[in-house]
Amino acid sequence: MTELRKSNVPAKHVVYQVFTRLFGNTNTTNKPWGTIEENGVGKFNDFTDKALQEIQKLGVSHIWYTGVPHHALVRDYSQYGISSDHPSVVKGRAGSPYAVKDYYNVNPDLAVDPANRLEEFKALIERSHRNGLKVIIDIVPNHVARRYQGMTNPQGVEDFGASDDTSVDYHRDNNFYYIPGEAFQVPEAKNGYQPLGGEAHPDLAEAYEEFPAKWTGNGSRLAQPQFDDWYETVKVNYGVSPDGIKDFDELPQGYEHQDHEAHYQFWQERTVPDSWKKFRDIALYWLDMGVDGFRYDMAEMVPVEFWSFMNSSIKHVNPDAFLMAEVYQPHLYRDYIHLGKMDYLYDKVDLYDTLKRIMQGKGSTDDIVGVQNELMDIEHHMLHFLDNHDEQRLASPEFAGCAEKGKPAMLVSTTLSTSPTMIYFGQEVGEPASDDAGFGLHSRTTIFDYFGVPNHQRWMNGGEFDGGKLTDKERELRDFYQRLLNFSLTNTAMTGAYQELHRYNRQHSQQYNEHLFCFTRFDERQKLLIVANFADVDQGAVKVKLPADLLETWQVGDGEYLLSEQLYGNESVTLSVVEGIGDAEIMLPPLAAKIYQLD
């Protein structure tokens, strides 16, 4: 069945995620648990005009600077008035970007002059805009670092927890949950783990102190959480009591159909918990600085009513703000989109997991059909990706073992729907994340350590950002990404109609098998046939058939027509239509990823 574009679907977007600390680092030492002096660190200033121009030319509309807000880390910045963070409650030496210590300033590691760090980030925002990129940063609403300390709060802004009543486990306007009368204890380590890899450190001479203990970020209510808990963070209280009672108004029935402004007006007439206002004010602060949107960490751990309040407040100020979030429970998707007013959610559990299984030889392309059909009513809101900081690198042996295996999956992920596409820096040159960095283990690019990203460093070429040290295979891979991503941004059919052709071909084409996937995207101007071969074997000549209902929609009658390949422009095939049914014989070499346009 043809799914037609809604008239209000905006253009496609491509998000380029960079781990800001790692992006510009040219140091190749890569010592596990290495210091800045040993392993180096990237800075805001490493995002030069040239670097940003090359990212934009890759086919990118938005850049997500991951790890910008000041988070807990081990390095001593006391000369700048910043309190030290205890190594026993910091993961890695460089620290997790999801243990935010100060929401009104930025990570001092990222500045050439830590005293001037906020000005350096403002300059990066301006530089990004000047080079055609919109800026996204993280907001981590569910938890903050165990020692939160605002250094440059705007006038009247109070730190999280500063006015909490710590004698009770819960109060609506406390920012944290407490365990009265009990002191926090660091978890018992597993597998011989020691902070900083066992290095002696002066701050480890005395134990970390916290009294009373606070709940841990993932919801653990133990004064001594487990080692696998998010023990470096404390959970934020949004006015939900420990037994699950909501101490705030809920949205009336039918508000899933109301727009942002109606949600905004609803909350103007009501009192809300203090944590809600704190995070709203944080978002408005960064918007005022020029940030264009946010990526929300673990949004499903925060009540959907808060998101209605937060996102409608943001859209009231900037209707074009780009709001994307992690939500991993499919039964909650529609609530967080329609009630929570999210623009985009990660399509991890459905499309990402399905494509990963196919690439690993554990699934069939048949499975893609059900995923897309299940999400068709919200397809525009489900952001697609194959790499990000949380997941195994596509090129790692633990995932696909070969970056080229990502080509057909990337084709499908990018062109299947009207949703945004996201890639993670280094993905486009086949970064496999093969080294153990310290706290961060191989197969995922570390988010906890000072480290280099080898394939990306070859593209960076000592700050030239010209790919000068890439291998021929890496250069070819990046060229594929650039062609595909730019095509998705500039072709109108990418926001047009979708029709799946896979099942029809499984039934009617003898050569077509479970390693192939095809579909069409079209509008009044363009008619596209998209074909992928997930197998690393040559499929030879495959007859791809187009059903009568599609050709009738296209107003294509019997005869012969030309289908021209769009990514490389190096081939064309004949579409023969006989008695209303079309077929085209297409050569599908290993890992083929092809887009044809009906001329």
N, C-alpha and C positions, 0 to 999 in steps of 0.2 A: 504494500500500500504506500502511496506517495504521501510524504509528510511535507506540507507546504510551509514556507517561511512565514512567520508572523511579521506584520509590517513594521513593528517596533524593534526588531532585532538589530542591534548595532553592528558595527564592523568587527571583524576578527581582531583579537589581540594576541601578542606573543610576549610572554614574561621571561626574562633572562634572570635567573637566580644566581647571585654571586655570594660566596662566603667572603665577606669584605676583608677579614683578617688574612685570608690566604691568597686572594686574587693577585695582588701585586708583588708577592714575595718571590724574589729571584734566587734566594739561597737554596742550595741543593744538598745541604748536609743531612737533613732528615734524621737526626738523632732522636730515638724515643725519649720522651719526657724532656726534650731539649728546651733551653731557655731562648729568649729573644736573641740574645747575643750569639748563641750557637746556631739556631735554626732560622733566624730572621722572622720578619712579620711584614705584611702588606699594610699600606697606609691609604687614607683617603686620597692623598695627592698622587698615588699611583694610577688612579683613574684619570689619565690625561685626556685632553681633547682627542688625540689620536686613538686611544683605547676605546673611548666612548663612541667615536665615529665608526670604528670597526664592529663594535657590538651592534650599533644601529643598522649598519649595512648587512649584518647577518640576517636581518629580518625581525627585528625586535622593536616593540613599542613601549614596553615597561621594563625597568630594571629594579629588581628586588635586592636591596642591600641588606643581607642577612647579618645579624649580630651587631647592629649599630647602637642601640641603647646601652648605656653603661651597665655591664654585668659584673658579677663577682669574679675576681681573678687573683692570682697569687702574687704578681709583681708588685713591688713596693712603690706606691705613688704618694707617700705621706707628705712629701715636700709640697704637694699641691693641695694639701688638706684632706686627702681621701684616706679614709680608714682602711687598714689592711684586712683582707679576707682570710679566714683561717683555712689552711690547706686541707684540713679534714672534712670541710664542708664545701670544697670546690672540686668539681670533677675535671681532671686534667690539670695542667699548669696554666693554660690560657683561660680556662673556665668555660662553662656552658653559656651560650647566648640566651638561654631560656631561664637563667637565674638572674633576673634584672635587679640591679642594686640602686639605680637612679634613673627614673623615667624622664627627667628633664635635662639630661645631658648624655654624652656619647662616650663610648669605650676609649679611654685614654691611650690604649695600645695603638689605636688607628690614626693618631695625630703625630705629625712631626714635632709639634710643640703641644704637649698635653695641656698646658695652661690655656691654650687657644683652640682647644679641640672642637668646641661647638662652632666657632667661626670657620674652621676647616671643613666641617660637614656642611655648613650653609653654602660654602663655595662649591662643594661637590654637587649639591642640589642645583645650583645655578648652572654649573657646567653641564650637568646631565640634561637639563632643559634646553640649553643652548644647542646641544647635539641631538635634539629630537627624541629624547627619552623621558618618560614620566617615571617618578620615583615612588617606590613602595618600601616601607620599613615594617619591622615586626611590632606587634603588640601582643603581649603574653598575659592574657587576663586571668588565668586560673591560679597563677602562683608568682611569687617574687623570691629574690634571694633571702637567705635566713637573716642576713644583716642588711636591711635596706637603709640607705642614707642619701637623701637628696641634698646635693651641693649647691644647686642654682635654682631652687624652686622659685617660680614667680611669686610675687607678693600675695600673701594670704593662703598659699598652698602648703598644706601640712603633709608630712611623710605618712606613708602607710603605717598604721599601728600606733601613731604618736599619742592619740587620745583614747586608745582602747582601754576598757575595763578588764584587766588581766586576772581579776579574781573569779571570773565566771567563764565557763567553757564557750558560751555563746551570748551575743547580744546583736540585734539587727544591725546596729551601726558600728560594731567592731569590724575592723578590717580583716582580722584573723580569728581562727578558732584556737582555744587554749586547753591545756591539760593542767588545771590548777594544782599547785602543790608538788608538781613533779618537774624535775630538770630533764632537759633534752640530753640524750646520749647518742654518740655516733654509732651507726650500725656495726655489728660484727662483720668483719671483712670476709670475703670469699676468695678462694683460690690464691691465697697468699698476697692479696692486694695490699699495697701500702701507698699512702699519699705521696705524690711526686716520685713514684717508682722506688721508694725507700730512701730517697735522698734526705740527709739531715737538713733541717730547716729551723731557724730560730723560733718561728711561730708555732712549731710543733712541740716546743718544750713544755707548754702548758695546754691543757685540754680546752677545746671550744666550750664556751659557757652560754647557756640559754635557759632562763628561768622566768616564768614557767615555760614549759615546752609548748611549742605550737604544733598543730597538725602539719603533716608533711604534704607537699604539693600534689601528690597523686591521691590524697585523701586518707592516708594512714593516720590513725588516731593513737598510735603508740608513741610514748616518750622516747623509745628507742626503735625507730623504724627498721625495716629489713634492708639489707644491702642493695636489693634490686628496686627499692622504693626511690622516689625522687627526693632523696634526703637533703640535697643541697638547696631545696626550696621549701617555702611554706605556702599552704593553701590560702587563697583569698576567700573571704566570706561575702557572699552576695545577698545576704538576708534569707538564707535557707537554714533552718534550724537543724541540729544534728539528727533529728528524727524525720527530716524531710519536709517540714511545714514551711510554706513560703510566706514570709512577712512582707508582702508587697502585693499590689493589685495585679490581677491577671488580665490579659487582653480579652475583650468581649468577643463573643462568637461573630464570625464574619470579618474580623480584622485581617484575616489572611488575604482578603481581596482589596484591602485599603492601601493607599500609596504611602510613601515616606512621610509626606506632610501630615496626613491624618494620624499616623503613629506619633509624630512629633507633638502634635497638639494634644493627643491623649495624655502624654506624660507631663505636659506643662501644668496640668491640674492636679497632680498627685505627688505625694512624697515618696522618695525612693531611698534605698540603703546608701550609706556613705560611700561604699566601694564603687557603686555605679557612677556617682558624681566624680570621683577621683579619676576613673578611667575615661569618662567623657572629656574631662578637662585636659587629660594627657593627649587624647586624639586631637582636640581642637588646637592645642599648643603646636603640634607638629604640622597640622594643616596650615596654620598661620605662618609657619616657617617656609612653606612651599612644598611639603610632601604631598603627593597626589593620591596616596592610598595606603592600605595596611594589609598585612597578612596576619591573621589571627591564629595563634597557636592553640590547639586542643579546645576549640570553641564549644564542643558538645559537653564539656565539663562545667559550663557556665549556663545559667537558666536562659531560655530563649527570650523571655521578657526583657532581660538586660539587653540583649542584642537589638530588640525593637527600639529601646531607649537610646542605645549607643549609636546604632547606624542611622536612625532617623535624625539624631542630633548632627551627625557628620554630613548627611545629605542635605540638611537644612542650610548648612554653610557652603558645601560644595556638592551640588547634585551629580557631578561627574566623578566623584571620588571612587577609586577602584578598591573593592572590599572582597577579599578572598579568605577562606577559612578551612581549617582541618575539621571535618566531621566524618567519622568512620562507621557510623551506624546508619545504613540505608533507610531504616524506618523513620529516621529523624530528618532526612534531607529536606523534605517539603516544608516541615515546620521552620527549619532554620532559614530557608529561602523566603517563604511567604510571610511567616510571622516575625522571624528574626531579621528580615530585610537584608540578607547576605546577597551580594552579587554572584559570587562563585564559591563552590565547594570542591575540594579535591575529589576527583573520580578515581579513588585508590582501590576501594574494595571491589568495584565492578570492573571497569575497563583495564586499569593498570594490572590488577592481579590476573585477569584473563589473558592479557597480552604476555605477561611474564610466563605463565604456564605454557602458552603456545611456543614461545621462544625456547623454553627449556625442554620441549618435546613431551610435555605432560598434559597438553590440552589440544583441542581442535578449534579451527577457525569457526566451526559451527557455533561455538559458544559466544562469539561476538554478537550474533544476531539477537539473542535473548537479552544481552546486556543493553544494547542500544534501544530495543523495543521497550524494555522496562523503564527506561529513563527519558523516553521521547517527550513527555510533557514538561520536563525540566532540563532538556539536553543542553540548552544554552548556558545553564548555570553550573555545569559539571566540568571543571577545569581538568585538562588532560596533561599527563606527564609520563615520562619513563625514567627519569633520574631526579632525585632531590637529596637534600642533606640527610634525611632520615633513612633513605633506602640504599640498598646495595647498588653500586655502580653497574650500569647495564653491561659494561665491558668486562666486569670482574668474572673470574671463574665460577664464583658462587651464584651468579645470575646467568648471563648468556655466554660468557667466556670469549666473546668476540664482538667488537663494536659494530661490525657490518651486519650482524644479526638483528640489530636494531633498526635497520633501514625500512623493511616492510612494516614493522610495528610503528615506527615514527610516521610513516605515510598515513597509516590508518588513524593513529592518535591525533594527528594534526588536521586531517581533512574530513573525519567522520561526522563532525557536528559543527555547529556555529560557536561552540565554546572556545575560550582561550586555550592556547598551548603554552606549556612551561618547559623550559630546558634549564639544566644546571651547568654552570660554567665548567668547561672541560669535557662535557658530554659530546660536544660537536667535534672533538679531536680524539675521542676514544679513551678517556682517562679510566684506568682500571682500579685505582685505589689499592695498590698491591702491597703497601707498606704498613707495618704496625707503627703507630705514632706515639703511643704511650697509653693514655686512657682510651683513645679511639683505636679500634682494631681494623685490620685490613678488610677490604670489600666496600667500606663506606669511607668517603673522604672525611677525615676527622673534623669534628666541630669543637673539640676540647683542647687541642694542642697547637703549638707553633710548628708549622710544617710547610713543606713545598708540595705542589701538585705537578708532577713531572710532565705529563703531556701538555697541560696548559702552559707550563713554563716554556716549552719549546715553541708554542704559538706566540707567547709573549716576547720571546727573543730579546731578553735583557732590557725590555722597555720600549722596543721598537713596535711591538704589536702588529707584526707583519707576517707571522707564521714562518719566519726565516729558518727555524730549526726543526720544523715538522718533517716527518717522513713523508714519502709520496702517498702512502696509504692514509695517513692522518690528514694530509692536505685534501685528498679526494673526498674523505668523509666530511670534512668541514664544508667543502664545496656543495655536497649533497644537501646538508642542512641549510646552507644559505639559499640554495635554489628553492627548496621546499618551503621554508618559512616565509620567504618573500612572496612566493606564489600565494600562500594562504592569506597574506595581508592585502594583496593587490587584486585578487580576482573575485568578482561579485558573486559567483556561484557558491563561494564558501559561506555566504550567509543566505543562500537560497534553499531549495528543497533537497530532500534526501530520499533516496529509494534504495533499499537493500536488494542486490541481485544474486546474492550467494545461494540462497535456497533454490531459486529457479535454475541456476546453473548446476547445482548438485544433482538435480532431477533430470536435466535435459542435455547436459554436456558430458560426453563420455570421458574426456581427458581431465575435466575439472574435478579436483579432489579436496580433501580436508586441510591441505596445506595452503590453499589459495583463498583469497577473499576479494570480492569485488562489489562495488556499489556505484551509484551515480549521485552527483551533486549538480543542480541546475537552477537557472532562473531564466528570465526573458532574454538575457544576452548570451549566456553560456550554457553549454551542455557538456558535462564532463563524465568520463568513464574512468574509474580509479581501480587499479588492479594490483594486488600484492601477492608475492610468493614467499611464504615464511620458511620454506624448505631451502637447505643449502645444497640442493641438487637441481640440475637443469630439468625443467618440466617440458622443454621443447615447445612445439606449437600447440597452443590450447585454444579451442573454439569457445569464446565467451559469447553467450547469447543474451539478447535483450528482448524482454517480453513485450507482447502486443500493447498492454496497457501503458507502458512507458512510452513507446513510440507514438502511440496515439496522443498522449500528453504533449510530447515534443512536436506533434504534427509532422511526423516523418513518414512518408509513404514508401511503397515498394521502389527499389532501385539501389544504386551503389553510391556510397558516400565516403568521404575521407575522414579518418580519425588521426589527428596529429598529436604526437607526444609533446608534453608541455614543459617538463623540467629541463630537458637537455636539447629538445628540438631536433633530434637526430634520426627520427623515424616517423613513419606514418603507416597506417594499416587501412584496409578497406572494410567498411561496414556494409554488408549485403543484407537487404531487407526483402524477404520473399513472403508473400501472403501475410504481411503484418509482423513477422517475426524477424529479428535481426541477429546476425552473428558476425563476429570479427575474429580472425585467426591471429593470435598474439603470441609472440615468442617470449617465454618467461624463463630467463636464466636464473641461477641460484640467487635467492634473496632479492628478487626483482621488486622494484617500487615504481609504478608507472601511472602517469596521469595523461589521459587522451582527451582532446577536445574535438567535438564534431564541427567540422568546417562548414 
